[in-house]
């Protein structure tokens, strides 16, 4: 594991996902085999390194964010788009925790400020920061759920929290009245895309108290290092290569829509 401390000139990045994104780390220990961020890393950074085996710790992120937000009265912030802000190294460096503290302090000190924060993660480590999260006026936490099978999760998401830990974390966050959602994606062909598989995962999410599920399909990038090889190992090249086929996409969308009546208390958002 290559671990390097780096300094960034800026930490707030304009984005289509939200007004700003913050990525406290470059690279990600979770090493998810389907992650599009790995493709970007291979093109622009760490070209010869294996995704999941390097992380740059952007050590001055909290100070950058404090400086860059101090003259703003509102900001829509998404943490994180290119990494998991609660990956295992966060336990050691606390970059995300210190960043959140600085945002919260600014919100409390700047009269009339309105900071909207969304955190996306696969890690139950976020529970460490419940004391901070509960103080925000407008904060949402999203957990990615791709499967309920721990073995499959370990194959596709090697160092992320196992699904049961993520579901437990969602339950705890909801009990603390923290707004949450589940990101059910990527929906993996033959692994989580049948009606029966969809129902079992949605039911497990519903039990946590989540009121919104965002659904996304697999975007099959065979040139993402390791994904095609993994699909080949699992005998899923044919299934995965059809993930972007319009007929498959529409069939999957229809399966999800057919379940809306069964899960009336949950808001379904399909983003593909």
C-alpha positions as CSV (number, residue, x, y, z in Angstrom):
1,X,0.0,0.0,0.0
2,X,1.5,3.3,-1.1
3,X,0.5,6.1,1.3
4,X,1.7,9.6,0.6
5,X,0.9,13.0,2.3
6,X,0.3,15.7,-0.3
7,X,-0.8,19.4,-0.2
8,X,-3.5,20.8,-2.4
9,X,-3.8,24.4,-3.5
10,X,-7.6,24.1,-3.5
11,X,-10.1,21.6,-2.1
12,X,-13.5,23.0,-3.4
13,X,-14.0,21.8,-6.9
14,X,-16.9,22.9,-9.2
15,X,-19.0,20.0,-10.2
16,X,-22.1,18.8,-12.0
17,X,-22.9,16.5,-9.1
18,X,-23.3,19.5,-6.7
19,X,-22.1,23.0,-6.6
20,X,-18.8,21.8,-5.1
21,X,-17.2,18.5,-4.4
22,X,-14.5,17.7,-1.8
23,X,-12.2,14.7,-2.2
24,X,-10.0,14.5,1.0
25,X,-8.0,11.7,-0.6
26,X,-6.7,10.9,-4.1
27,X,-7.1,7.2,-4.6
28,X,-9.1,4.8,-2.5
29,X,-8.3,1.8,-0.3
30,X,-11.7,0.3,-0.9
31,X,-10.5,-0.7,-4.3
32,X,-13.9,-1.2,-5.9
33,X,-13.4,-3.1,-9.1
34,X,-16.2,-1.2,-11.0
35,X,-15.2,2.3,-9.9
36,X,-14.9,4.8,-12.7
37,X,-12.5,6.9,-10.7
38,X,-9.9,4.2,-11.3
39,X,-10.1,4.9,-15.0
40,X,-9.3,8.6,-14.3
41,X,-6.4,7.7,-12.0
42,X,-5.0,5.4,-14.7
43,X,-5.1,8.3,-17.2
44,X,-3.9,11.2,-15.2
45,X,-2.4,10.0,-11.9
46,X,-0.5,6.9,-10.6
47,X,-0.5,5.4,-14.1
48,X,1.5,2.4,-13.1
49,X,-0.1,1.8,-9.8
50,X,-3.0,-0.6,-9.0
51,X,-6.3,0.9,-8.0
52,X,-6.9,0.3,-4.3
53,X,-3.1,0.1,-3.5
54,X,-2.3,3.8,-3.4
55,X,-3.7,6.8,-1.6
56,X,-2.5,10.4,-1.5
57,X,-3.6,12.0,1.7
58,X,-4.6,15.6,1.0
59,X,-3.6,16.7,4.4
60,X,-4.5,20.4,4.2
61,X,-8.1,19.8,3.0
62,X,-9.7,21.1,6.2
63,X,-7.7,24.4,6.1
64,X,-8.4,24.9,2.4
65,X,-12.1,24.4,2.9
66,X,-12.2,26.8,5.8
67,X,-10.4,29.4,3.7
68,X,-12.4,28.8,0.5
69,X,-15.8,28.9,2.3
70,X,-15.3,31.8,4.6
71,X,-16.6,34.4,2.1
72,X,-19.6,32.4,1.0
73,X,-23.0,32.5,2.6
74,X,-24.2,29.3,0.9
75,X,-22.8,26.3,-0.8
76,X,-24.0,22.9,-1.9
77,X,-21.2,20.4,-1.1
78,X,-20.7,16.8,-2.0
79,X,-18.2,14.6,-0.2
80,X,-16.8,12.6,-2.1
81,X,-17.0,12.0,-5.9
82,X,-13.7,10.4,-6.6
83,X,-12.9,8.5,-3.4
84,X,-14.5,7.2,-0.2
85,X,-14.0,9.9,2.4
86,X,-14.4,7.3,5.2
87,X,-12.0,4.7,3.7
88,X,-9.8,3.0,6.3
89,X,-7.1,5.7,6.3
90,X,-9.6,8.2,7.6
91,X,-9.4,6.5,11.0
92,X,-5.8,7.5,11.2
93,X,-5.8,10.9,9.5
94,X,-9.3,12.3,10.3
95,X,-9.2,14.6,7.2
96,X,-12.9,14.2,6.7
97,X,-13.8,14.7,10.3
98,X,-11.7,17.9,10.6
99,X,-13.2,19.2,7.3
100,X,-16.7,18.7,8.6
101,X,-15.8,20.4,11.8
102,X,-14.5,23.4,9.9
103,X,-17.7,23.6,7.7
104,X,-19.8,23.4,10.8
105,X,-17.9,26.1,12.6
106,X,-18.2,28.4,9.6
107,X,-21.9,27.7,9.4
108,X,-22.3,28.6,13.1
109,X,-20.1,31.7,12.9
110,X,-21.3,33.3,9.6
111,X,-24.7,34.9,10.1
112,X,-27.2,33.6,7.7
113,X,-24.9,31.0,6.1
114,X,-26.5,27.9,4.6
115,X,-24.3,25.0,3.8
116,X,-25.9,21.9,2.4
117,X,-23.6,18.8,2.8
118,X,-24.1,15.4,1.2
119,X,-21.7,12.6,2.2
120,X,-21.5,9.4,0.1
121,X,-19.7,6.4,1.6
122,X,-19.4,2.6,1.9
123,X,-17.9,2.7,5.4
124,X,-19.4,2.3,8.8
125,X,-16.5,4.5,10.1
126,X,-18.8,7.4,9.6
127,X,-20.5,6.4,12.9
128,X,-17.4,7.8,14.7
129,X,-18.6,11.3,13.6
130,X,-22.2,11.1,14.7
131,X,-21.5,13.8,17.3
132,X,-20.6,16.2,14.4
133,X,-23.2,15.1,11.9
134,X,-26.1,15.7,14.2
135,X,-25.2,19.3,14.5
136,X,-25.6,20.2,10.9
137,X,-28.8,22.0,9.8
138,X,-28.8,20.5,6.3
139,X,-26.8,17.2,6.0
140,X,-27.5,14.0,4.2
141,X,-25.6,10.7,4.3
142,X,-25.8,8.2,1.5
143,X,-24.6,4.6,1.7
144,X,-23.8,2.5,-1.4
145,X,-25.4,-0.9,-1.4
146,X,-24.7,-3.3,-4.3
147,X,-25.4,-6.7,-2.8
148,X,-26.3,-8.4,0.5
149,X,-23.8,-11.2,-0.1
150,X,-20.6,-10.6,1.9
151,X,-18.5,-12.9,-0.4
152,X,-19.6,-11.0,-3.6
153,X,-19.0,-7.7,-1.8
154,X,-15.4,-8.7,-0.9
155,X,-14.8,-9.6,-4.6
156,X,-16.1,-6.3,-6.0
157,X,-15.4,-4.0,-3.0
158,X,-12.4,-5.5,-1.3
159,X,-11.9,-3.1,1.6
160,X,-15.3,-1.4,2.0
161,X,-17.4,-2.3,5.0
162,X,-19.4,-5.4,4.4
163,X,-23.1,-4.9,3.5
164,X,-24.4,-5.8,7.0
165,X,-22.2,-3.1,8.5
166,X,-23.5,-0.5,6.0
167,X,-27.1,-1.4,6.7
168,X,-26.5,-1.2,10.5
169,X,-24.9,2.2,10.0
170,X,-27.9,3.4,8.1
171,X,-30.2,2.3,10.9
172,X,-28.1,4.1,13.5
173,X,-27.9,7.3,11.5
174,X,-31.7,7.2,11.1
175,X,-32.2,6.7,14.8
176,X,-30.1,9.9,15.3
177,X,-32.5,11.7,12.9
178,X,-29.8,12.2,10.3
179,X,-31.3,12.3,6.8
180,X,-30.2,9.3,4.7
181,X,-30.5,7.6,1.4
182,X,-29.3,4.4,-0.1
183,X,-27.5,4.3,-3.4
184,X,-28.3,1.0,-5.0
185,X,-25.6,0.8,-7.7
186,X,-24.1,-0.3,-9.7
187,X,-26.8,-2.9,-10.2
188,X,-24.7,-5.9,-11.3
189,X,-26.1,-8.1,-14.1
190,X,-27.1,-11.6,-12.9
191,X,-25.9,-10.7,-9.3
192,X,-28.5,-8.1,-8.3
193,X,-30.7,-7.3,-11.2
194,X,-33.5,-9.9,-11.1
195,X,-36.8,-9.0,-9.6
196,X,-36.1,-11.3,-6.6
197,X,-32.7,-9.9,-6.0
198,X,-34.0,-6.3,-6.3
199,X,-36.8,-7.1,-3.8
200,X,-34.4,-8.6,-1.2
201,X,-32.0,-5.7,-1.3
202,X,-34.8,-3.1,-1.2
203,X,-36.4,-4.9,1.8
204,X,-33.1,-4.9,3.7
205,X,-32.7,-1.2,3.0
206,X,-36.3,-0.4,4.0
207,X,-35.7,-2.1,7.4
208,X,-33.0,0.6,8.2
209,X,-35.6,3.4,8.0
210,X,-34.3,4.8,4.7
211,X,-36.9,6.8,2.8
212,X,-35.1,7.2,-0.6
213,X,-33.2,4.8,-2.8
214,X,-31.2,6.0,-5.9
215,X,-30.8,3.3,-8.5
216,X,-28.0,3.1,-11.1
217,X,-27.0,0.5,-13.6
218,X,-23.5,-0.8,-14.2
219,X,-21.6,1.3,-16.7
220,X,-19.4,-1.4,-18.2
221,X,-15.9,0.0,-18.9
222,X,-13.9,-3.0,-20.1
223,X,-10.9,-0.8,-20.2
224,X,-11.1,-0.1,-16.5
225,X,-8.1,-2.1,-15.2
226,X,-9.2,-5.3,-13.7
227,X,-13.0,-5.1,-14.4
228,X,-12.9,-7.1,-17.6
229,X,-10.5,-9.6,-16.1
230,X,-12.8,-10.0,-13.0
231,X,-15.8,-10.4,-15.3
232,X,-14.0,-13.1,-17.2
233,X,-13.0,-14.9,-13.9
234,X,-16.6,-14.9,-12.8
235,X,-17.9,-15.9,-16.3
236,X,-19.8,-12.7,-16.5
237,X,-18.2,-11.0,-19.6
238,X,-21.4,-11.6,-21.7
239,X,-23.7,-10.3,-19.0
240,X,-21.6,-7.3,-18.1
241,X,-21.0,-6.3,-21.8
242,X,-24.8,-6.0,-22.2
243,X,-25.1,-3.7,-19.3
244,X,-25.3,-0.6,-21.6
245,X,-27.6,-2.3,-24.2
246,X,-30.8,-0.2,-24.5
247,X,-33.0,-3.2,-24.3
248,X,-31.3,-4.5,-21.1
249,X,-31.4,-1.0,-19.6
250,X,-35.1,-0.6,-20.3
251,X,-35.9,-4.0,-18.9
252,X,-34.0,-3.2,-15.7
253,X,-35.8,0.1,-15.4
254,X,-39.2,-1.6,-15.8
255,X,-38.4,-4.1,-13.1
256,X,-37.6,-1.3,-10.7
257,X,-40.7,0.7,-11.6
258,X,-42.9,-2.4,-11.2
259,X,-41.8,-2.5,-7.5
260,X,-42.8,1.1,-6.7
261,X,-46.3,0.0,-5.6
262,X,-44.8,-2.6,-3.3
263,X,-42.6,-0.1,-1.6
264,X,-44.8,3.0,-1.4
265,X,-43.0,4.5,1.6
266,X,-39.7,4.8,-0.3
267,X,-39.0,7.3,-2.9
268,X,-37.4,5.6,-6.0
269,X,-35.0,7.7,-8.0
270,X,-33.7,6.0,-11.2
271,X,-30.6,7.8,-12.5
272,X,-29.9,5.8,-15.7
